[in-house]
């Protein structure tokens, strides 16, 4: 008689410790990574941690009322989202409200304050030649003139961090009278070293030479008056400086120098703008000792324009050999040049710290907003309300979990221990992974995400119930526990995978088609669904294989949940042997 073949199920029965050891190693490794990273708790969203809610209103520029449309509003939302994500701020919500408003919710945390500054910043960048400059409120017209060679380097006006030395350069002497200052400025305006080509061409095409000269003198006189009246130490005056000025117009602007003094400028028409910047990066320059700098790579067209403007400025005397980098009307840098820079790149240097360099590079990289926005309101959101809701949600989840455990104990008895152990393993994996995903991908736990985790309890418990019922069905058919566990697994496995696939697909679709907090719910639901598969395959099934070998379960104890009598098991099927009938034929007389 041939020996029975050993099936794959027998092999699986003999190695359940491998799966249990694997999931144990995974838990230990993930927990170790959590403690090593220093993030032992999940990051919290704005509804749980608090933060800031900002309402921005789109303001049309003169004659551009039609620019406020759905396309530009959606573009602005996308740019704001990329800006805050570029700073590592997670779970920020940026969404439109009505036709003109954008609501930005920024949770409290790393770089959240910087994100608040950036969301509404238009980030319109222009490179303008410096015509005249002086310290606001001073008698002299002085200008810091850091040098530039292979790349443009300047002082960070916005944060008062400049390393390059400043050499006073005046269009008038310190003892000059206001009359002589005005005459010098008028001469500088008339001798604007870099007139806008497009502006000149349009002027010559639409007006006679005498009319053009008259208009130019009137514009110079108006600009001279604006410059004389400008007080950059006044925040209101700084905000209004250059209002309404077009890129092709000369304008006035303010910035801070390395000594923290406010400096005012007369700037010529823009020769290069932000659209000519291909990419900007914050770089730690250890070679020259410049510290953090912002490097910019220009497009092909931008590189040519930048080379042309620096070539013209290099022929002038200070301060008219400088160009101002103007961001949203503020001068952030004013480097001087001594030669044409044709390499297609520029570097803004001068004692930036990492945060300020990354902030400027971030805004330049993601481009300017298509609309101008004004802050209507800034509200601080406390975590008190979210904390109360979280507490109520956790209480509800605990009650639901307690009811599930009571049901499992009442109905499955000893098998409830396996189910509860599996739920605890699933909860541990979920917590550790959420804690690691915070610094990893910026995941933040909000109230909908907590709801997703609570819903996942039912999904996980459903997988156990499917397997337990399959095992009990096999016992009802008259099989003993150990073969019942192995025969039930293939059919239960198929059902569990199909069920979890449907849940994961629903979570994925919900994550893709929704925004904001609903995505947190979908993400958590999808994550816990995947973990359910891992726990059932690597923990629940191997653990049930092991306990099936124990006397308590294999003997069908009344509290094991696998008592054949309580399950109404059928008696084993036994075949009855029939007596062998002799073959028909003549009877041997001797036998008779």
C-alpha positions, 0 to 999 in steps of 0.5 A: 500500500502506497504511503499518502503524499504530503500536501502543501497544507502539511508543510504550512502547518509545521512552520507557523513560527516563521510567519509569527517571527517575521511579523514580530521582527517587523514590529520591533524594527518599526518601533525602533525606527520610531524611537530613533527618529524622535517622533513617538507620536503621530503628527496632528492636523489643525483640528487636533493641534490648532493652527491658523486659518487665513481668508484671502480675497482676490483683488483685481488690478486696474482694468483687469477685473476679468482676471478673477475667474475660476481658472486663475483661482484654481491656479492660485490654490495649486501654487499655494498648496505647492508652496506650503508643501515645499516647506514641509507643512503637511495637512494644510488645506487650501480651497476656494470659497465663493468666486473671490476668496481662498481659505487657507488652514495651516496646522501649528508645527514646523515652518507653519509661520513661514507658510503663513507668510508665503500663501498670499505672497504674489511672488512677482519677481523683477530685475530692475536697474537702480537709478538712484538710492539713499537711506530713507530719511538721510541727507545722502544718497548712498547705496550698498554695492556688493560685487558680482562676477561669475554670478550675481551676488547681493544683500538680503534686504528683506532679512537684513543679512548681507556679507558684502561690504557696503561702499557709500555711493552718492548721487549727491554729497552729504552736504548737498541741499535738497535743490541739488539733490532734486537736480541730480535725480532729474539728471539721473532719470533723464540718463536712465541707462537701460530704457525699456525697448518695448516701451521706447518702441511703443512711445515712438510709434504713438507720439511725435518726438516732442510729445515723447520728450514732454511725456518723459519729463512729466513722468520724471517729475512725478517720479522725482516727487514720489521719491522725495516724499517716500518714507520707507520707515513708514509701513503704510508708505512702504506698502503703497510704494510703486502701486500701479507701476507696470513692468515697463515703467520706472518706479520707486521701492523700499528695502533694508540694508545690512545695517537694518536701515530702510533704503529707498530706490528709484528703479528703471523698467524691468528687464527680466522677470520671474517667468525667466527663472527656470529653477531656484534653490537654497544652497549652503555654499561652503566653498566661498564661505558665503553661507546659505545662498539662493541660486537661480537658473534662467531659461534660454530667453531669460539668460540672454536678457540677463546677460544684456542687462548686466552688460549695460549696467557694467558700463555705469558708475555706482549706483547705476551699475546695480540692479535690484531684485524686486519681489512683490514691490520690495527690494530683496537684493541690489548687487552691482556688476562689473561685467556681463553675466552670460552663464545663465545663472545668478546667485543671491548671497549674503548671510541667509539662514536656511529658512529665509533662503528656502523661503525665497527659493520656494516662492521663485521655484513655484512661480507667481500667483496669477492674482493679487490677494489681500488678507481679510482675516487671520484666525487662530484655531485652538485645539480645544474643540478638536480635542473634545471631539477627539475625546468623544470619538475615542470614547465611542471607538472604545465602546464599539471595541468593547462591544465587539470583544463582548460579542466575540467572547460570547459567541466564539469563546476561546477563539476570541483570544486570537481575535483580540490579539490580532486586533492589538497587533493591528493597532500597534502596527497602525500607530507606529506607521502613522508616527513614522509617516509624519516626518516621512511624507508629512501625514498628519492625523485629523478627526476624519483619519481617526474615524477611518481607523475606528471604521477599520476595526470592523473590517479587521474583525470581519476578516477573523469572523470569515476564517473562524466560520470556515473552520467551524463549518469544517468541524460541522462536516465531521473533521477534527480541528487540525485538518479543519484549520488547514482546509478552511484557510484557502476558501477563507483567504479568497473571501478575505482578499476580495473583501479587502480589495473592495475596501481598498479600492473604495478608499483609493477612489475616495482619496483621489477624487476628494481634497482636504480632511476627507483624504485623511479618512481615505488614507487611513482606511486604505492603510488599515485595510492593507494592514488587515491583510498582513495581520491575517496572513502573518499572525491570525492564521499561524496563531490558529494553527498553533492553538489547534495543536493544544489539547484545550482546542483540539479536544473541543472543550466547551469554552474553546468555541470549537465544541463539535456538539455545540456546533451540531457536527455530523458523525463521521461518515463510515462505509459499510462493507457488503458480503462478497457474492460468489461468482455464478457457475456450476457447483462442485459436487465435492464442495456440495 
